[in-house]
Amino acid sequence: MDAFEEYLNSEDLEKRERAKLWRTSIGLQDVDNLRVSNFLIETARKHIEGEISMGEVSRLIDEHYKKKQH
């Protein structure tokens, strides 16, 4: 199942491009047999939708993994 399939045929070019980039990034994790968290999928969806910037994505991911270390 492709988590971003719904966006790949979007008429919105920006959403389509962001979805392609996320799909590629997550696909690279899969190649190494790494499981992608639901947190990352949902954060990526927010970015694809334009709800958050890439800077915000980075900040959220950093915060998420800092919490997991404690």
C-alpha positions in Angstrom: 0.0 0.0 0.0 1.3 3.4 -0.9 0.5 5.8 1.9 0.5 8.8 -0.5 -1.2 7.3 -3.5 -4.2 9.6 -3.2 -1.9 12.6 -3.8 0.1 11.1 -6.8 -2.8 11.9 -9.2 -3.7 15.2 -7.6 -4.4 18.1 -9.9 -2.5 20.2 -7.4 1.1 20.1 -8.7 2.6 21.1 -5.4 0.9 18.3 -3.5 1.8 15.8 -6.2 5.5 16.8 -6.1 5.6 16.7 -2.3 4.0 13.3 -2.3 6.5 12.0 -4.8 9.4 13.2 -2.6 8.0 11.7 0.5 7.3 8.4 -1.2 10.9 8.3 -2.4 12.2 9.1 1.1 10.1 6.5 2.7 10.9 4.0 0.0 14.6 4.4 0.9 13.8 3.4 4.4 12.0 0.3 3.1 15.0 -0.7 1.1 16.9 -0.9 4.4 14.1 -2.9 6.0 13.3 0.0 8.3 9.7 0.5 9.4 8.3 4.0 9.1 6.3 5.2 12.1 2.7 6.4 11.9 4.0 9.7 13.3 6.2 10.2 10.2 3.4 9.3 7.8 1.0 11.7 9.5 3.6 14.5 9.6 4.3 13.9 5.9 0.6 14.1 5.1 0.4 17.5 6.9 3.3 18.7 4.8 1.8 17.4 1.6 -1.4 19.1 2.4 0.5 22.4 2.9 -0.5 22.6 6.6 3.1 22.7 7.8 6.4 23.8 6.2 9.4 21.6 5.8 11.1 23.5 8.6 8.1 22.6 10.8 8.4 18.9 9.7 12.1 19.0 10.8 11.2 20.5 14.2 8.4 18.1 14.9 10.6 15.1 14.0 13.4 16.4 16.2 11.0 16.9 19.1 9.4 13.5 18.6 12.7 11.6 18.8 14.0 13.6 21.7 10.9 12.6 23.7 11.5 8.9 22.7 15.0 9.0 24.1 13.8 9.9 27.6 
